[in-house]
């Protein structure tokens, strides 16, 4: 049996999103980080999220 290859994905924040994250309190930062980790590990569970194209790739 052949194993499934795992793909690694990167989650990139816009400058505005990064600023919001940087200014958030520690509790909110932990919640955001948890969500971003889930998105990074299983992006196909979030069909409303689109892959980057063009200069952003």
mmCIF file of the N, C-alpha and C atoms, coordinates in Angstrom:
data_MODEL
# 
_entry.id   MODEL 
# 
loop_
_atom_site.group_PDB 
_atom_site.id 
_atom_site.type_symbol 
_atom_site.label_atom_id 
_atom_site.label_alt_id 
_atom_site.label_comp_id 
_atom_site.label_asym_id 
_atom_site.label_entity_id 
_atom_site.label_seq_id 
_atom_site.pdbx_PDB_ins_code 
_atom_site.Cartn_x 
_atom_site.Cartn_y 
_atom_site.Cartn_z 
_atom_site.occupancy 
_atom_site.B_iso_or_equiv 
_atom_site.pdbx_formal_charge 
_atom_site.auth_seq_id 
_atom_site.auth_comp_id 
_atom_site.auth_asym_id 
_atom_site.auth_atom_id 
_atom_site.pdbx_PDB_model_num 
ATOM 1   N N  . UNK A 1 1  ? 0.842   -1.182 0.000  1.00 0.00 ? 1  UNK A N  1 
ATOM 2   C CA . UNK A 1 1  ? 0.000   0.000  0.000  1.00 0.00 ? 1  UNK A CA 1 
ATOM 3   C C  . UNK A 1 1  ? 0.886   1.244  0.000  1.00 0.00 ? 1  UNK A C  1 
ATOM 4   N N  . UNK A 1 2  ? 0.528   2.187  -0.808 1.00 0.00 ? 2  UNK A N  1 
ATOM 5   C CA . UNK A 1 2  ? 1.296   3.424  -0.918 1.00 0.00 ? 2  UNK A CA 1 
ATOM 6   C C  . UNK A 1 2  ? 0.701   4.456  0.038  1.00 0.00 ? 2  UNK A C  1 
ATOM 7   N N  . UNK A 1 3  ? 1.567   5.093  0.830  1.00 0.00 ? 3  UNK A N  1 
ATOM 8   C CA . UNK A 1 3  ? 1.119   6.111  1.785  1.00 0.00 ? 3  UNK A CA 1 
ATOM 9   C C  . UNK A 1 3  ? 0.769   7.410  1.092  1.00 0.00 ? 3  UNK A C  1 
ATOM 10  N N  . UNK A 1 4  ? -0.036  8.181  1.747  1.00 0.00 ? 4  UNK A N  1 
ATOM 11  C CA . UNK A 1 4  ? -0.422  9.485  1.226  1.00 0.00 ? 4  UNK A CA 1 
ATOM 12  C C  . UNK A 1 4  ? 0.675   10.493 1.510  1.00 0.00 ? 4  UNK A C  1 
ATOM 13  N N  . UNK A 1 5  ? 1.076   11.223 0.502  1.00 0.00 ? 5  UNK A N  1 
ATOM 14  C CA . UNK A 1 5  ? 2.079   12.271 0.694  1.00 0.00 ? 5  UNK A CA 1 
ATOM 15  C C  . UNK A 1 5  ? 1.406   13.491 1.316  1.00 0.00 ? 5  UNK A C  1 
ATOM 16  N N  . UNK A 1 6  ? 2.038   14.042 2.317  1.00 0.00 ? 6  UNK A N  1 
ATOM 17  C CA . UNK A 1 6  ? 1.492   15.236 2.953  1.00 0.00 ? 6  UNK A CA 1 
ATOM 18  C C  . UNK A 1 6  ? 2.067   16.478 2.296  1.00 0.00 ? 6  UNK A C  1 
ATOM 19  N N  . UNK A 1 7  ? 1.197   17.425 1.988  1.00 0.00 ? 7  UNK A N  1 
ATOM 20  C CA . UNK A 1 7  ? 1.646   18.685 1.415  1.00 0.00 ? 7  UNK A CA 1 
ATOM 21  C C  . UNK A 1 7  ? 1.747   19.715 2.528  1.00 0.00 ? 7  UNK A C  1 
ATOM 22  N N  . UNK A 1 8  ? 2.697   20.582 2.400  1.00 0.00 ? 8  UNK A N  1 
ATOM 23  C CA . UNK A 1 8  ? 2.856   21.663 3.352  1.00 0.00 ? 8  UNK A CA 1 
ATOM 24  C C  . UNK A 1 8  ? 2.351   22.949 2.712  1.00 0.00 ? 8  UNK A C  1 
ATOM 25  N N  . UNK A 1 9  ? 1.553   23.670 3.434  1.00 0.00 ? 9  UNK A N  1 
ATOM 26  C CA . UNK A 1 9  ? 1.013   24.934 2.947  1.00 0.00 ? 9  UNK A CA 1 
ATOM 27  C C  . UNK A 1 9  ? 1.506   26.060 3.838  1.00 0.00 ? 9  UNK A C  1 
ATOM 28  N N  . UNK A 1 10 ? 1.601   27.250 3.263  1.00 0.00 ? 10 UNK A N  1 
ATOM 29  C CA . UNK A 1 10 ? 1.957   28.443 4.026  1.00 0.00 ? 10 UNK A CA 1 
ATOM 30  C C  . UNK A 1 10 ? 0.742   29.346 4.095  1.00 0.00 ? 10 UNK A C  1 
ATOM 31  N N  . UNK A 1 11 ? 0.536   29.943 5.234  1.00 0.00 ? 11 UNK A N  1 
ATOM 32  C CA . UNK A 1 11 ? -0.506  30.948 5.392  1.00 0.00 ? 11 UNK A CA 1 
ATOM 33  C C  . UNK A 1 11 ? 0.206   32.289 5.484  1.00 0.00 ? 11 UNK A C  1 
ATOM 34  N N  . UNK A 1 12 ? -0.137  33.180 4.573  1.00 0.00 ? 12 UNK A N  1 
ATOM 35  C CA . UNK A 1 12 ? 0.499   34.502 4.552  1.00 0.00 ? 12 UNK A CA 1 
ATOM 36  C C  . UNK A 1 12 ? -0.552  35.559 4.866  1.00 0.00 ? 12 UNK A C  1 
ATOM 37  N N  . UNK A 1 13 ? -0.200  36.472 5.743  1.00 0.00 ? 13 UNK A N  1 
ATOM 38  C CA . UNK A 1 13 ? -1.107  37.544 6.122  1.00 0.00 ? 13 UNK A CA 1 
ATOM 39  C C  . UNK A 1 13 ? -0.784  38.808 5.335  1.00 0.00 ? 13 UNK A C  1 
ATOM 40  N N  . UNK A 1 14 ? -1.819  39.562 5.032  1.00 0.00 ? 14 UNK A N  1 
ATOM 41  C CA . UNK A 1 14 ? -1.603  40.870 4.429  1.00 0.00 ? 14 UNK A CA 1 
ATOM 42  C C  . UNK A 1 14 ? -0.994  41.785 5.491  1.00 0.00 ? 14 UNK A C  1 
ATOM 43  N N  . UNK A 1 15 ? -0.484  42.906 5.073  1.00 0.00 ? 15 UNK A N  1 
ATOM 44  C CA . UNK A 1 15 ? 0.097   43.863 6.024  1.00 0.00 ? 15 UNK A CA 1 
ATOM 45  C C  . UNK A 1 15 ? -0.952  44.305 7.047  1.00 0.00 ? 15 UNK A C  1 
ATOM 46  N N  . UNK A 1 16 ? -2.170  44.522 6.585  1.00 0.00 ? 16 UNK A N  1 
ATOM 47  C CA . UNK A 1 16 ? -3.244  44.951 7.488  1.00 0.00 ? 16 UNK A CA 1 
ATOM 48  C C  . UNK A 1 16 ? -3.580  43.849 8.495  1.00 0.00 ? 16 UNK A C  1 
ATOM 49  N N  . UNK A 1 17 ? -3.683  42.608 8.019  1.00 0.00 ? 17 UNK A N  1 
ATOM 50  C CA . UNK A 1 17 ? -3.980  41.491 8.919  1.00 0.00 ? 17 UNK A CA 1 
ATOM 51  C C  . UNK A 1 17 ? -2.846  41.285 9.916  1.00 0.00 ? 17 UNK A C  1 
ATOM 52  N N  . UNK A 1 18 ? -1.621  41.450 9.464  1.00 0.00 ? 18 UNK A N  1 
ATOM 53  C CA . UNK A 1 18 ? -0.466  41.310 10.349 1.00 0.00 ? 18 UNK A CA 1 
ATOM 54  C C  . UNK A 1 18 ? -0.474  42.389 11.431 1.00 0.00 ? 18 UNK A C  1 
ATOM 55  N N  . UNK A 1 19 ? -0.883  43.594 11.056 1.00 0.00 ? 19 UNK A N  1 
ATOM 56  C CA . UNK A 1 19 ? -0.963  44.695 12.026 1.00 0.00 ? 19 UNK A CA 1 
ATOM 57  C C  . UNK A 1 19 ? -2.023  44.389 13.081 1.00 0.00 ? 19 UNK A C  1 
ATOM 58  N N  . UNK A 1 20 ? -3.178  43.908 12.636 1.00 0.00 ? 20 UNK A N  1 
ATOM 59  C CA . UNK A 1 20 ? -4.249  43.551 13.576 1.00 0.00 ? 20 UNK A CA 1 
ATOM 60  C C  . UNK A 1 20 ? -3.765  42.462 14.526 1.00 0.00 ? 20 UNK A C  1 
ATOM 61  N N  . UNK A 1 21 ? -3.096  41.456 13.977 1.00 0.00 ? 21 UNK A N  1 
ATOM 62  C CA . UNK A 1 21 ? -2.569  40.365 14.805 1.00 0.00 ? 21 UNK A CA 1 
ATOM 63  C C  . UNK A 1 21 ? -1.549  40.902 15.809 1.00 0.00 ? 21 UNK A C  1 
ATOM 64  N N  . UNK A 1 22 ? -0.661  41.761 15.357 1.00 0.00 ? 22 UNK A N  1 
ATOM 65  C CA . UNK A 1 22 ? 0.386   42.315 16.226 1.00 0.00 ? 22 UNK A CA 1 
ATOM 66  C C  . UNK A 1 22 ? -0.190  43.131 17.377 1.00 0.00 ? 22 UNK A C  1 
ATOM 67  N N  . UNK A 1 23 ? -1.298  43.805 17.128 1.00 0.00 ? 23 UNK A N  1 
ATOM 68  C CA . UNK A 1 23 ? -1.904  44.666 18.145 1.00 0.00 ? 23 UNK A CA 1 
ATOM 69  C C  . UNK A 1 23 ? -2.910  43.939 19.036 1.00 0.00 ? 23 UNK A C  1 
ATOM 70  N N  . UNK A 1 24 ? -3.201  42.682 18.732 1.00 0.00 ? 24 UNK A N  1 
ATOM 71  C CA . UNK A 1 24 ? -4.181  41.917 19.509 1.00 0.00 ? 24 UNK A CA 1 
ATOM 72  C C  . UNK A 1 24 ? -3.611  41.535 20.873 1.00 0.00 ? 24 UNK A C  1 
ATOM 73  N N  . UNK A 1 25 ? -4.518  41.330 21.834 1.00 0.00 ? 25 UNK A N  1 
ATOM 74  C CA . UNK A 1 25 ? -4.058  40.871 23.144 1.00 0.00 ? 25 UNK A CA 1 
ATOM 75  C C  . UNK A 1 25 ? -3.665  39.400 23.055 1.00 0.00 ? 25 UNK A C  1 
ATOM 76  N N  . UNK A 1 26 ? -3.020  38.893 24.074 1.00 0.00 ? 26 UNK A N  1 
ATOM 77  C CA . UNK A 1 26 ? -2.453  37.540 24.014 1.00 0.00 ? 26 UNK A CA 1 
ATOM 78  C C  . UNK A 1 26 ? -3.515  36.453 23.842 1.00 0.00 ? 26 UNK A C  1 
ATOM 79  N N  . UNK A 1 27 ? -4.686  36.634 24.423 1.00 0.00 ? 27 UNK A N  1 
ATOM 80  C CA . UNK A 1 27 ? -5.752  35.630 24.285 1.00 0.00 ? 27 UNK A CA 1 
ATOM 81  C C  . UNK A 1 27 ? -6.219  35.556 22.835 1.00 0.00 ? 27 UNK A C  1 
ATOM 82  N N  . UNK A 1 28 ? -6.448  36.714 22.221 1.00 0.00 ? 28 UNK A N  1 
ATOM 83  C CA . UNK A 1 28 ? -6.883  36.744 20.824 1.00 0.00 ? 28 UNK A CA 1 
ATOM 84  C C  . UNK A 1 28 ? -5.789  36.220 19.902 1.00 0.00 ? 28 UNK A C  1 
ATOM 85  N N  . UNK A 1 29 ? -4.532  36.557 20.186 1.00 0.00 ? 29 UNK A N  1 
ATOM 86  C CA . UNK A 1 29 ? -3.418  36.052 19.375 1.00 0.00 ? 29 UNK A CA 1 
ATOM 87  C C  . UNK A 1 29 ? -3.389  34.527 19.379 1.00 0.00 ? 29 UNK A C  1 
ATOM 88  N N  . UNK A 1 30 ? -3.615  33.917 20.541 1.00 0.00 ? 30 UNK A N  1 
ATOM 89  C CA . UNK A 1 30 ? -3.622  32.451 20.634 1.00 0.00 ? 30 UNK A CA 1 
ATOM 90  C C  . UNK A 1 30 ? -4.750  31.863 19.797 1.00 0.00 ? 30 UNK A C  1 
ATOM 91  N N  . UNK A 1 31 ? -5.921  32.496 19.834 1.00 0.00 ? 31 UNK A N  1 
ATOM 92  C CA . UNK A 1 31 ? -7.063  32.016 19.050 1.00 0.00 ? 31 UNK A CA 1 
ATOM 93  C C  . UNK A 1 31 ? -6.786  32.131 17.551 1.00 0.00 ? 31 UNK A C  1 
ATOM 94  N N  . UNK A 1 32 ? -6.231  33.262 17.144 1.00 0.00 ? 32 UNK A N  1 
ATOM 95  C CA . UNK A 1 32 ? -5.908  33.469 15.730 1.00 0.00 ? 32 UNK A CA 1 
ATOM 96  C C  . UNK A 1 32 ? -4.853  32.474 15.278 1.00 0.00 ? 32 UNK A C  1 
ATOM 97  N N  . UNK A 1 33 ? -3.811  32.295 16.084 1.00 0.00 ? 33 UNK A N  1 
ATOM 98  C CA . UNK A 1 33 ? -2.732  31.360 15.740 1.00 0.00 ? 33 UNK A CA 1 
ATOM 99  C C  . UNK A 1 33 ? -3.271  29.939 15.591 1.00 0.00 ? 33 UNK A C  1 
ATOM 100 N N  . UNK A 1 34 ? -4.194  29.553 16.456 1.00 0.00 ? 34 UNK A N  1 
ATOM 101 C CA . UNK A 1 34 ? -4.796  28.216 16.377 1.00 0.00 ? 34 UNK A CA 1 
ATOM 102 C C  . UNK A 1 34 ? -5.563  28.058 15.057 1.00 0.00 ? 34 UNK A C  1 
ATOM 103 N N  . UNK A 1 35 ? -6.324  29.073 14.692 1.00 0.00 ? 35 UNK A N  1 
ATOM 104 C CA . UNK A 1 35 ? -7.083  29.030 13.435 1.00 0.00 ? 35 UNK A CA 1 
ATOM 105 C C  . UNK A 1 35 ? -6.154  28.978 12.226 1.00 0.00 ? 35 UNK A C  1 
ATOM 106 N N  . UNK A 1 36 ? -5.093  29.768 12.254 1.00 0.00 ? 36 UNK A N  1 
ATOM 107 C CA . UNK A 1 36 ? -4.149  29.771 11.136 1.00 0.00 ? 36 UNK A CA 1 
ATOM 108 C C  . UNK A 1 36 ? -3.437  28.434 11.014 1.00 0.00 ? 36 UNK A C  1 
ATOM 109 N N  . UNK A 1 37 ? -3.128  27.800 12.139 1.00 0.00 ? 37 UNK A N  1 
ATOM 110 C CA . UNK A 1 37 ? -2.486  26.486 12.113 1.00 0.00 ? 37 UNK A CA 1 
ATOM 111 C C  . UNK A 1 37 ? -3.425  25.454 11.492 1.00 0.00 ? 37 UNK A C  1 
ATOM 112 N N  . UNK A 1 38 ? -4.701  25.485 11.870 1.00 0.00 ? 38 UNK A N  1 
ATOM 113 C CA . UNK A 1 38 ? -5.681  24.570 11.277 1.00 0.00 ? 38 UNK A CA 1 
ATOM 114 C C  . UNK A 1 38 ? -5.798  24.801 9.775  1.00 0.00 ? 38 UNK A C  1 
ATOM 115 N N  . UNK A 1 39 ? -5.835  26.053 9.371  1.00 0.00 ? 39 UNK A N  1 
ATOM 116 C CA . UNK A 1 39 ? -5.919  26.385 7.948  1.00 0.00 ? 39 UNK A CA 1 
ATOM 117 C C  . UNK A 1 39 ? -4.688  25.891 7.204  1.00 0.00 ? 39 UNK A C  1 
ATOM 118 N N  . UNK A 1 40 ? -3.531  26.039 7.803  1.00 0.00 ? 40 UNK A N  1 
ATOM 119 C CA . UNK A 1 40 ? -2.280  25.594 7.182  1.00 0.00 ? 40 UNK A CA 1 
ATOM 120 C C  . UNK A 1 40 ? -2.266  24.078 7.012  1.00 0.00 ? 40 UNK A C  1 
ATOM 121 N N  . UNK A 1 41 ? -2.777  23.355 8.003  1.00 0.00 ? 41 UNK A N  1 
ATOM 122 C CA . UNK A 1 41 ? -2.744  21.890 7.968  1.00 0.00 ? 41 UNK A CA 1 
ATOM 123 C C  . UNK A 1 41 ? -3.830  21.293 7.078  1.00 0.00 ? 41 UNK A C  1 
ATOM 124 N N  . UNK A 1 42 ? -5.003  21.918 7.045  1.00 0.00 ? 42 UNK A N  1 
ATOM 125 C CA . UNK A 1 42 ? -6.127  21.356 6.294  1.00 0.00 ? 42 UNK A CA 1 
ATOM 126 C C  . UNK A 1 42 ? -6.879  22.440 5.511  1.00 0.00 ? 42 UNK A C  1 
ATOM 127 N N  . UNK A 1 43 ? -6.242  23.042 4.519  1.00 0.00 ? 43 UNK A N  1 
ATOM 128 C CA . UNK A 1 43 ? -6.893  24.135 3.791  1.00 0.00 ? 43 UNK A CA 1 
ATOM 129 C C  . UNK A 1 43 ? -8.128  23.700 3.004  1.00 0.00 ? 43 UNK A C  1 
ATOM 130 N N  . UNK A 1 44 ? -8.204  22.444 2.643  1.00 0.00 ? 44 UNK A N  1 
ATOM 131 C CA . UNK A 1 44 ? -9.354  21.975 1.856  1.00 0.00 ? 44 UNK A CA 1 
ATOM 132 C C  . UNK A 1 44 ? -10.635 21.924 2.680  1.00 0.00 ? 44 UNK A C  1 
ATOM 133 N N  . UNK A 1 45 ? -10.524 22.030 4.000  1.00 0.00 ? 45 UNK A N  1 
ATOM 134 C CA . UNK A 1 45 ? -11.709 22.082 4.855  1.00 0.00 ? 45 UNK A CA 1 
ATOM 135 C C  . UNK A 1 45 ? -12.353 23.464 4.850  1.00 0.00 ? 45 UNK A C  1 
ATOM 136 N N  . UNK A 1 46 ? -11.716 24.418 4.173  1.00 0.00 ? 46 UNK A N  1 
ATOM 137 C CA . UNK A 1 46 ? -12.192 25.791 4.140  1.00 0.00 ? 46 UNK A CA 1 
ATOM 138 C C  . UNK A 1 46 ? -12.324 26.237 2.688  1.00 0.00 ? 46 UNK A C  1 
ATOM 139 N N  . UNK A 1 47 ? -13.397 25.806 1.986  1.00 0.00 ? 47 UNK A N  1 
ATOM 140 C CA . UNK A 1 47 ? -13.523 26.083 0.547  1.00 0.00 ? 47 UNK A CA 1 
ATOM 141 C C  . UNK A 1 47 ? -13.641 27.569 0.209  1.00 0.00 ? 47 UNK A C  1 
ATOM 142 N N  . UNK A 1 48 ? -14.000 28.399 1.177  1.00 0.00 ? 48 UNK A N  1 
ATOM 143 C CA . UNK A 1 48 ? -14.119 29.836 0.903  1.00 0.00 ? 48 UNK A CA 1 
ATOM 144 C C  . UNK A 1 48 ? -12.757 30.520 0.831  1.00 0.00 ? 48 UNK A C  1 
ATOM 145 N N  . UNK A 1 49 ? -11.695 29.824 1.263  1.00 0.00 ? 49 UNK A N  1 
ATOM 146 C CA . UNK A 1 49 ? -10.339 30.356 1.194  1.00 0.00 ? 49 UNK A CA 1 
ATOM 147 C C  . UNK A 1 49 ? -9.769  30.042 -0.183 1.00 0.00 ? 49 UNK A C  1 
ATOM 148 N N  . UNK A 1 50 ? -9.226  31.031 -0.844 1.00 0.00 ? 50 UNK A N  1 
ATOM 149 C CA . UNK A 1 50 ? -8.700  30.849 -2.197 1.00 0.00 ? 50 UNK A CA 1 
ATOM 150 C C  . UNK A 1 50 ? -7.172  30.839 -2.187 1.00 0.00 ? 50 UNK A C  1 
ATOM 151 N N  . UNK A 1 51 ? -6.591  30.036 -3.073 1.00 0.00 ? 51 UNK A N  1 
ATOM 152 C CA . UNK A 1 51 ? -5.135  29.988 -3.223 1.00 0.00 ? 51 UNK A CA 1 
ATOM 153 C C  . UNK A 1 51 ? -4.653  31.293 -3.846 1.00 0.00 ? 51 UNK A C  1 
ATOM 154 N N  . UNK A 1 52 ? -3.456  31.709 -3.476 1.00 0.00 ? 52 UNK A N  1 
ATOM 155 C CA . UNK A 1 52 ? -2.876  32.917 -4.056 1.00 0.00 ? 52 UNK A CA 1 
ATOM 156 C C  . UNK A 1 52 ? -2.503  32.682 -5.510 1.00 0.00 ? 52 UNK A C  1 
ATOM 157 N N  . UNK A 1 53 ? -2.566  33.745 -6.301 1.00 0.00 ? 53 UNK A N  1 
ATOM 158 C CA . UNK A 1 53 ? -2.205  33.661 -7.713 1.00 0.00 ? 53 UNK A CA 1 
ATOM 159 C C  . UNK A 1 53 ? -1.318  34.835 -8.067 1.00 0.00 ? 53 UNK A C  1 
ATOM 160 N N  . UNK A 1 54 ? -0.636  34.710 -9.193 1.00 0.00 ? 54 UNK A N  1 
ATOM 161 C CA . UNK A 1 54 ? 0.169   35.813 -9.714 1.00 0.00 ? 54 UNK A CA 1 
ATOM 162 C C  . UNK A 1 54 ? 1.344   36.173 -8.835 1.00 0.00 ? 54 UNK A C  1 
ATOM 163 N N  . UNK A 1 55 ? 1.535   37.460 -8.589 1.00 0.00 ? 55 UNK A N  1 
ATOM 164 C CA . UNK A 1 55 ? 2.695   37.949 -7.853 1.00 0.00 ? 55 UNK A CA 1 
ATOM 165 C C  . UNK A 1 55 ? 2.703   37.514 -6.392 1.00 0.00 ? 55 UNK A C  1 
ATOM 166 N N  . UNK A 1 56 ? 1.587   37.037 -5.869 1.00 0.00 ? 56 UNK A N  1 
ATOM 167 C CA . UNK A 1 56 ? 1.497   36.655 -4.468 1.00 0.00 ? 56 UNK A CA 1 
ATOM 168 C C  . UNK A 1 56 ? 1.966   35.238 -4.186 1.00 0.00 ? 56 UNK A C  1 
ATOM 169 N N  . UNK A 1 57 ? 2.189   34.447 -5.229 1.00 0.00 ? 57 UNK A N  1 
ATOM 170 C CA . UNK A 1 57 ? 2.577   33.043 -5.042 1.00 0.00 ? 57 UNK A CA 1 
ATOM 171 C C  . UNK A 1 57 ? 4.007   32.939 -4.604 1.00 0.00 ? 57 UNK A C  1 
# 
